[in-house]
Amino acid sequence: MQQKSVLTAEDVKKVMAAAEAEAKAHHWAVSIAIVDDGGHLLALQRLDGAAPISAYIATEKARTSALGRRESKIYEDMINNGRNSFMTAPVLQGMLEGGVPIIAGDQVVGAVGVSGVKSSEDAQIGRAGIAALGV
């Protein structure tokens, strides 16, 4: 039987705090979502000034990244490069840059999704959060 790493509540707090710090350091009003490896929401925070829709988009970016086991940007790039039929993929609704998987060893244990600023900046915030885990 295989063993599986999982995010703890303390891990989620660390990721959220570091992602929030990165966003605030740049004065970026965003929403930050953290999901487990099955795409289930573990934490969501909408910073002051972030658009309400950003909370939904951040969650979907995180879910897409966790379920696909890769950055959500990969799906955006596939679609932009002509694979338009991929837009009909079931369940995946956040196929925009800003969803980053949390990888421990060789396992995806969850993902962070961010929405509210440029997509590359969303991803930057997500990566900063994940870096707090030291994985």
C-alpha angles and dihedrals in degrees: 000000000000123000122225132207117224136191114256125213087253091053090052091051091051093049093047094047093050094045091048091049091052092050093047092047087062096037091243117160104213144144118239124201129186122195135180124243091279093054095254114149114251100167139002129183128177109198120219111285096018115135114254092237090060090072091059094043093048091052093050092047090052092046092049091050094048096045093043093043092226142074113294088232089075089067092046090052092049091053093044089051092059106274091122093155088072088075086078094059108133120252096000108110102148101068094151130102113273103072113104125182121232106227123192111186103319096331130096104224097175143312144246122227124192131185135175109072135043111323093244089053090049088055091046090057092048093050091049089055093049091048089065088070093059092222 
